[in-house]
């Protein structure tokens, strides 16, 4: 089975969504879509709308706290959590810089405890994510 888009505790059970939310949690630049370039597709994504950003940053803060306890970056914790979900999960994170590529690769070597896995999952309950993943027109095209 091929999976794409965003997979995570916030989207559990929806096979069309794979990794994006987990990676988003580690993005240090996350603010409002007003600060994104005109070419950045996230300008149209409801999760980056001004009215949703504060709630989603609070979720990111929870992941950041757990990551600090583990001794890694939030994106690494999110990727390690994703990899801990089963051997049938293949993470394909995007990256902008070589240092992020190295961090992403190092996430595979992190050994999360059951407590870390639980806390990371609880940090991002699906009902708490503010804003739809995609604009309404895109969701309609995807049949979601």
Residue frames as a rotation matrix with the C-alpha (Angstrom) as fourth column:
UNK 1
0.583 0.812 0.000 0.00
0.812 -0.583 0.000 0.00
0.000 0.000 -1.000 0.00
UNK 2
-0.496 -0.713 0.495 1.36
0.684 -0.673 -0.282 3.41
0.534 0.199 0.822 -0.88
UNK 3
0.475 0.606 -0.638 0.72
0.861 -0.469 0.195 6.30
-0.181 -0.642 -0.745 1.47
UNK 4
-0.457 -0.618 0.640 1.30
0.686 -0.703 -0.189 9.99
0.566 0.353 0.745 1.07
UNK 5
0.221 0.439 0.871 0.65
-0.079 -0.882 0.465 13.38
0.972 -0.171 -0.160 2.63
UNK 6
-0.338 -0.377 0.863 0.33
-0.783 -0.397 -0.480 13.32
0.523 -0.837 -0.161 6.45
UNK 7
0.293 0.364 -0.884 0.31
0.255 0.862 0.439 10.39
0.921 -0.354 0.160 8.86
UNK 8
-0.770 -0.577 0.274 0.34
-0.141 -0.265 -0.954 10.80
0.623 -0.773 0.122 12.58
UNK 9
-0.787 0.467 -0.403 -1.61
0.584 0.354 -0.731 10.61
-0.198 -0.810 -0.551 15.81
UNK 10
-0.572 0.570 -0.590 -3.65
-0.316 -0.817 -0.483 13.60
-0.757 -0.090 0.647 14.65
UNK 11
-0.131 0.476 -0.870 -4.75
-0.991 -0.089 0.101 11.79
-0.029 0.875 0.483 11.50
UNK 12
-0.788 -0.289 0.543 -4.87
-0.367 0.930 -0.037 8.16
-0.494 -0.229 -0.839 12.61
UNK 13
-0.191 0.726 0.660 -6.90
0.370 0.676 -0.637 5.92
-0.909 0.123 -0.398 10.37
UNK 14
0.811 0.437 -0.388 -6.77
-0.160 -0.473 -0.867 8.11
-0.562 0.765 -0.314 7.27
UNK 15
0.335 -0.748 0.573 -4.40
0.656 0.622 0.428 6.43
-0.677 0.232 0.699 4.84
UNK 16
0.591 -0.116 0.799 -4.17
0.687 -0.448 -0.573 9.42
0.424 0.887 -0.185 2.49
UNK 17
0.742 -0.335 0.581 -2.38
-0.473 -0.875 0.099 11.42
0.475 -0.348 -0.808 5.18
UNK 18
0.608 -0.538 -0.584 1.08
0.513 0.828 -0.228 10.21
0.605 -0.161 0.780 6.15
UNK 19
-0.010 -0.846 -0.533 3.87
0.983 0.088 -0.158 12.40
0.181 -0.526 0.831 7.42
UNK 20
-0.127 -0.190 0.974 3.37
0.405 -0.906 -0.124 16.12
0.906 0.378 0.192 6.97
UNK 21
0.764 0.471 0.441 1.90
-0.177 -0.505 0.845 16.95
0.621 -0.723 -0.303 10.38
UNK 22
0.781 -0.529 -0.331 4.72
0.590 0.454 0.668 15.17
-0.203 -0.717 0.667 12.18
UNK 23
-0.203 -0.886 0.418 7.27
0.949 -0.282 -0.138 17.13
0.240 0.369 0.898 10.21
UNK 24
0.200 0.362 0.910 5.33
0.209 -0.923 0.322 20.35
0.957 0.126 -0.261 10.75
UNK 25
0.942 0.232 -0.244 5.70
0.266 -0.071 0.961 19.96
0.206 -0.970 -0.128 14.49
UNK 26
0.294 -0.913 -0.283 9.44
0.817 0.087 0.570 20.35
-0.496 -0.398 0.772 14.20
UNK 27
0.090 -0.240 0.966 9.37
0.813 -0.543 -0.211 23.39
0.575 0.805 0.146 11.95
UNK 28
-0.390 -0.342 -0.855 10.97
0.839 -0.514 -0.177 26.27
-0.379 -0.786 0.488 13.82
UNK 29
-0.996 -0.059 0.060 9.63
0.081 -0.870 0.487 28.80
0.024 0.490 0.871 11.30
UNK 30
-0.366 0.931 0.010 5.95
0.829 0.321 0.459 27.94
0.423 0.177 -0.889 11.86
UNK 31
-0.879 0.173 -0.444 4.05
0.100 -0.844 -0.527 31.18
-0.466 -0.508 0.724 12.25
UNK 32
0.189 0.976 -0.110 1.25
-0.038 -0.105 -0.994 32.52
-0.981 0.192 0.018 10.04
UNK 33
0.234 -0.057 0.971 0.71
0.887 0.422 -0.189 32.07
-0.399 0.905 0.149 6.36
UNK 34
0.989 0.125 -0.073 1.15
0.094 -0.940 -0.327 35.82
-0.110 0.317 -0.942 6.00
UNK 35
0.399 -0.914 -0.075 4.90
-0.624 -0.330 0.708 35.26
-0.672 -0.236 -0.702 6.47
UNK 36
0.057 -0.338 0.939 5.16
0.470 0.839 0.273 32.63
-0.881 0.426 0.207 3.76
UNK 37
-0.806 -0.390 -0.445 6.28
-0.202 -0.524 0.827 33.52
-0.556 0.757 0.344 0.24
UNK 38
0.032 0.853 -0.522 3.71
-0.901 -0.202 -0.384 33.77
-0.433 0.482 0.762 -2.53
UNK 39
-0.164 -0.177 -0.971 5.09
-0.763 0.646 0.011 30.54
0.625 0.743 -0.241 -4.00
UNK 40
-0.961 -0.226 0.161 4.59
-0.274 0.670 -0.690 28.56
0.048 -0.707 -0.706 -0.77
UNK 41
-0.452 0.825 -0.338 1.47
0.070 0.411 0.909 26.36
0.889 0.387 -0.244 -1.02
UNK 42
-0.520 0.237 -0.821 0.95
0.842 0.301 -0.447 26.59
0.141 -0.924 -0.356 2.73
UNK 43
-0.976 0.209 -0.052 -0.45
-0.201 -0.971 -0.130 30.11
-0.078 -0.116 0.990 2.24
UNK 44
-0.318 0.907 -0.277 -3.67
-0.685 -0.017 0.729 28.36
0.656 0.421 0.626 1.22
UNK 45
-0.400 0.125 -0.908 -3.67
0.383 0.923 -0.042 25.75
0.833 -0.364 -0.416 3.98
UNK 46
0.525 0.738 0.424 -6.13
-0.092 -0.446 0.890 26.43
0.846 -0.506 -0.166 6.81
UNK 47
0.656 -0.290 -0.697 -3.74
0.740 0.433 0.516 25.12
0.152 -0.853 0.498 9.48
UNK 48
-0.469 -0.882 -0.042 -1.46
0.882 -0.466 -0.071 28.09
0.043 -0.070 0.997 8.78
UNK 49
0.141 0.598 0.789 -4.26
0.403 -0.763 0.506 30.67
0.904 0.247 -0.348 8.95
UNK 50
-0.553 -0.403 0.729 -3.81
-0.346 -0.685 -0.641 33.35
0.758 -0.607 0.239 11.61
UNK 51
0.203 0.748 0.632 -6.81
-0.922 -0.072 0.381 32.07
0.330 -0.660 0.675 13.58
UNK 52
0.930 0.183 -0.318 -5.36
-0.123 0.972 0.199 28.53
0.346 -0.146 0.927 13.78
UNK 53
0.180 -0.977 -0.116 -1.65
-0.085 0.102 -0.991 29.08
0.980 0.189 -0.065 14.32
UNK 54
-0.187 -0.288 0.939 -1.69
-0.904 -0.324 -0.279 29.73
0.384 -0.901 -0.200 18.08
UNK 55
0.646 0.500 0.577 -3.46
-0.691 0.704 0.165 26.45
-0.323 -0.505 0.800 18.85
UNK 56
0.929 -0.303 -0.211 -1.16
0.114 0.780 -0.616 24.49
0.351 0.548 0.759 16.56
UNK 57
0.019 -0.947 0.321 1.95
-0.375 -0.304 -0.876 26.12
0.927 -0.104 -0.361 18.00
UNK 58
0.154 0.105 0.982 0.79
-0.987 0.070 0.147 25.00
-0.053 -0.992 0.114 21.45
UNK 59
0.973 0.168 0.160 0.74
-0.152 0.982 -0.108 21.42
-0.176 0.081 0.981 20.15
UNK 60
0.546 -0.837 -0.044 4.24
0.119 0.130 -0.984 21.93
0.830 0.532 0.171 18.77
UNK 61
0.018 -0.515 0.857 5.34
-0.840 -0.473 -0.267 23.20
0.543 -0.714 -0.441 22.19
UNK 62
0.658 0.281 0.699 4.22
-0.655 0.672 0.346 19.92
-0.372 -0.685 0.626 23.76
UNK 63
0.933 -0.359 0.016 6.27
0.305 0.767 -0.564 17.94
0.190 0.532 0.825 21.26
UNK 64
0.299 -0.853 0.428 9.23
-0.244 -0.502 -0.830 20.26
0.922 0.144 -0.359 21.82
UNK 65
0.279 -0.147 0.949 9.13
-0.959 -0.098 0.267 19.54
0.054 -0.984 -0.168 25.57
UNK 66
0.874 0.048 0.483 9.18
-0.128 0.983 0.134 15.77
-0.469 -0.179 0.865 25.03
UNK 67
0.776 -0.621 0.110 11.96
0.291 0.199 -0.936 16.14
0.559 0.758 0.335 22.44
UNK 68
0.245 -0.696 0.675 14.05
-0.697 -0.610 -0.376 18.12
0.674 -0.378 -0.635 24.93
UNK 69
0.504 -0.008 0.864 13.72
-0.746 0.501 0.440 15.28
-0.436 -0.866 0.246 27.45
UNK 70
0.922 -0.151 0.356 14.83
0.288 0.883 -0.371 12.80
-0.258 0.445 0.858 24.78
UNK 71
0.083 -0.923 -0.376 17.71
0.070 -0.371 0.926 15.09
-0.994 -0.103 0.034 23.79
UNK 72
-0.568 -0.218 0.793 16.74
0.768 0.204 0.607 15.65
-0.294 0.954 0.052 20.17
UNK 73
-0.942 0.283 -0.178 15.06
-0.330 -0.872 0.360 18.14
-0.054 0.398 0.916 17.87
UNK 74
-0.188 0.959 0.214 11.24
-0.534 0.083 -0.842 18.11
-0.824 -0.273 0.496 17.71
UNK 75
0.356 0.298 -0.886 11.31
-0.930 0.202 -0.306 16.92
0.087 0.933 0.349 14.09
UNK 76
-0.612 -0.634 -0.472 13.54
-0.546 0.771 -0.328 14.02
0.572 0.056 -0.818 15.12
UNK 77
-0.808 0.381 0.450 11.14
-0.284 0.418 -0.863 13.07
-0.517 -0.825 -0.230 17.92
UNK 78
0.195 0.937 -0.288 8.22
-0.748 -0.048 -0.662 13.21
-0.634 0.345 0.692 15.49
UNK 79
0.154 -0.213 -0.965 10.05
-0.859 0.453 -0.237 11.03
0.488 0.865 -0.114 12.96
UNK 80
-0.874 -0.485 -0.030 11.16
-0.390 0.737 -0.552 8.57
0.289 -0.471 -0.834 15.65
UNK 81
-0.425 0.816 0.392 7.54
-0.460 0.178 -0.870 8.37
-0.780 -0.550 0.299 16.85
UNK 82
0.392 0.577 -0.717 6.41
-0.902 0.087 -0.423 7.70
-0.182 0.812 0.554 13.29
UNK 83
-0.244 -0.595 -0.766 8.99
-0.693 0.660 -0.292 4.95
0.679 0.459 -0.573 12.83
UNK 84
-0.921 -0.098 0.376 7.90
-0.367 0.538 -0.759 3.39
-0.128 -0.837 -0.532 16.13
UNK 85
-0.054 0.999 0.004 4.39
-0.896 -0.047 -0.442 2.87
-0.441 -0.028 0.897 14.73
UNK 86
0.666 0.269 0.696 5.39
-0.064 0.950 -0.307 -0.30
-0.744 0.160 0.649 12.90
UNK 87
-0.374 -0.885 0.279 7.76
0.167 0.231 0.958 -1.84
-0.912 0.405 0.061 10.41
UNK 88
-0.054 0.438 0.897 5.26
0.977 0.207 -0.043 -1.19
-0.204 0.875 -0.439 7.63
UNK 89
0.893 0.294 -0.341 5.77
0.267 -0.956 -0.125 2.58
-0.363 0.020 -0.932 7.98
UNK 90
-0.086 -0.908 0.410 8.35
0.996 -0.076 0.043 4.25
-0.008 0.412 0.911 5.77
UNK 91
0.526 0.206 -0.825 9.03
0.375 -0.927 0.008 7.89
-0.763 -0.314 -0.565 6.58
UNK 92
-0.080 -0.520 0.850 9.94
0.980 -0.195 -0.027 10.12
0.180 0.831 0.526 3.65
UNK 93
0.435 0.254 -0.864 10.52
0.584 -0.810 0.056 13.53
-0.685 -0.528 -0.501 5.22
UNK 94
0.698 -0.222 0.680 11.24
0.480 -0.560 -0.676 16.57
0.531 0.798 -0.284 3.15
UNK 95
0.340 -0.630 -0.698 14.26
0.732 -0.289 0.617 18.68
-0.590 -0.721 0.363 3.99
UNK 96
0.998 0.032 0.059 15.68
0.060 -0.822 -0.567 22.04
0.031 0.569 -0.822 2.96
UNK 97
0.429 -0.890 0.157 19.24
-0.873 -0.452 -0.180 21.80
0.231 -0.060 -0.971 4.25
UNK 98
-0.044 -0.566 -0.823 21.93
-0.222 0.809 -0.544 19.15
0.974 0.159 -0.162 4.63
UNK 99
-0.874 -0.300 0.381 21.88
-0.413 0.048 -0.909 19.54
0.255 -0.953 -0.166 8.42
UNK 100
-0.030 0.938 0.346 18.15
-0.944 0.087 -0.318 18.70
-0.328 -0.337 0.883 8.44
UNK 101
0.470 0.108 -0.876 18.83
-0.583 0.783 -0.216 15.64
0.662 0.613 0.431 6.30
UNK 102
-0.557 -0.757 -0.343 21.39
-0.151 0.498 -0.854 14.50
0.817 -0.424 -0.391 8.88
UNK 103
-0.712 0.375 0.594 18.91
-0.676 -0.138 -0.724 15.13
-0.189 -0.917 0.351 11.72
UNK 104
0.353 0.900 -0.256 16.20
-0.935 0.345 -0.077 13.22
0.019 0.267 0.964 9.89
UNK 105
0.196 -0.361 -0.912 18.51
-0.314 0.858 -0.407 10.26
0.929 0.366 0.055 9.34
UNK 106
-0.815 -0.567 0.124 19.59
-0.259 0.164 -0.952 10.32
0.519 -0.807 -0.280 13.00
UNK 107
-0.142 0.851 0.506 15.95
-0.990 -0.125 -0.067 10.01
0.006 -0.510 0.860 14.06
UNK 108
0.518 0.319 -0.794 16.08
-0.461 0.886 0.055 6.36
0.721 0.337 0.606 12.99
UNK 109
-0.333 -0.753 -0.567 18.68
0.200 0.531 -0.824 5.73
0.921 -0.388 -0.026 15.70
UNK 110
-0.512 0.206 0.834 16.64
-0.781 -0.515 -0.353 7.22
0.357 -0.832 0.424 18.54
UNK 111
-0.654 0.327 -0.682 15.29
0.419 0.908 0.033 4.70
0.630 -0.264 -0.730 21.01
UNK 112
-0.346 0.637 0.688 12.00
-0.681 -0.675 0.282 5.99
0.645 -0.371 0.668 22.36
UNK 113
-0.979 0.143 0.146 10.56
-0.025 0.625 -0.780 4.52
-0.203 -0.767 -0.608 25.51
UNK 114
-0.421 0.903 0.082 6.92
0.842 0.355 0.406 3.46
0.338 0.240 -0.910 25.62
UNK 115
0.112 0.418 -0.902 6.34
0.754 -0.626 -0.197 6.56
-0.647 -0.658 -0.385 27.75
UNK 116
-0.659 -0.401 -0.636 7.87
-0.095 -0.795 0.599 8.84
-0.747 0.455 0.486 25.09
UNK 117
-0.923 0.343 0.175 5.75
0.280 0.287 0.916 7.22
0.264 0.895 -0.361 22.38
UNK 118
-0.090 0.938 -0.336 2.61
0.994 0.105 0.025 7.68
0.058 -0.332 -0.942 24.47
UNK 119
0.021 0.068 -0.997 3.38
0.495 -0.867 -0.049 11.31
-0.869 -0.493 -0.052 25.34
UNK 120
-0.885 -0.344 -0.315 4.20
-0.105 -0.512 0.852 12.22
-0.454 0.787 0.417 21.76
UNK 121
-0.686 0.704 0.182 0.93
0.579 0.377 0.723 10.68
0.440 0.602 -0.667 20.57
UNK 122
0.143 0.776 -0.615 -1.01
0.980 -0.196 -0.019 12.48
-0.135 -0.600 -0.788 23.29
UNK 123
-0.521 -0.426 -0.740 0.70
0.376 -0.893 0.249 15.78
-0.767 -0.148 0.625 22.45
UNK 124
-0.841 0.193 -0.505 -1.21
-0.522 -0.537 0.663 15.96
-0.143 0.821 0.552 19.18
UNK 125
-0.461 0.756 0.465 -4.74
0.395 0.644 -0.655 14.63
-0.795 -0.118 -0.595 19.63
UNK 126
-0.648 0.169 0.742 -6.65
0.753 -0.004 0.658 14.84
0.114 0.986 -0.125 16.35
UNK 127
0.413 0.911 0.020 -9.44
0.887 -0.407 0.216 16.98
0.205 -0.071 -0.976 17.77
UNK 128
0.430 -0.294 -0.854 -6.91
0.481 -0.726 0.492 19.59
-0.764 -0.622 -0.171 18.91
UNK 129
-0.650 -0.670 0.357 -5.40
0.652 -0.251 0.715 20.30
-0.389 0.698 0.601 15.49
UNK 130
0.102 0.688 -0.718 -6.88
0.131 -0.725 -0.676 23.61
-0.986 -0.025 -0.164 14.35
UNK 131
0.082 0.029 -0.996 -7.82
-0.854 -0.513 -0.085 24.02
-0.514 0.858 -0.018 10.70
UNK 132
0.925 0.276 0.261 -8.25
-0.086 0.820 -0.565 21.53
-0.370 0.500 0.783 7.90
UNK 133
0.127 -0.915 0.382 -5.17
0.487 0.393 0.780 19.93
-0.864 0.087 0.496 6.37
UNK 134
-0.776 -0.312 0.548 -5.97
0.622 -0.242 0.744 21.32
-0.099 0.919 0.382 2.92
UNK 135
-0.770 0.564 -0.297 -8.26
-0.572 -0.817 -0.069 24.02
-0.282 0.117 0.952 1.50
UNK 136
0.006 0.897 0.441 -11.86
-0.377 0.411 -0.830 22.89
-0.926 -0.161 0.341 0.93
UNK 137
0.593 0.227 -0.773 -11.41
-0.799 0.045 -0.600 22.59
-0.102 0.973 0.208 -2.85
UNK 138
-0.384 -0.816 -0.432 -8.44
-0.798 0.528 -0.289 20.25
0.464 0.234 -0.855 -2.44
UNK 139
-0.716 0.193 0.671 -10.28
-0.414 0.656 -0.631 18.12
-0.562 -0.730 -0.390 0.13
UNK 140
0.386 0.920 -0.065 -13.19
-0.541 0.169 -0.824 17.80
-0.747 0.353 0.563 -2.29
UNK 141
0.337 -0.344 -0.876 -10.86
-0.885 0.201 -0.420 16.70
0.320 0.917 -0.236 -5.11
UNK 142
-0.724 -0.685 -0.079 -9.37
-0.591 0.676 -0.440 14.07
0.355 -0.272 -0.894 -2.81
UNK 143
0.006 0.834 -0.552 -12.81
-0.058 0.552 0.832 12.90
0.998 0.027 0.052 -1.71
UNK 144
-0.650 -0.318 -0.690 -12.13
0.641 0.258 -0.723 13.79
0.408 -0.912 0.036 1.92
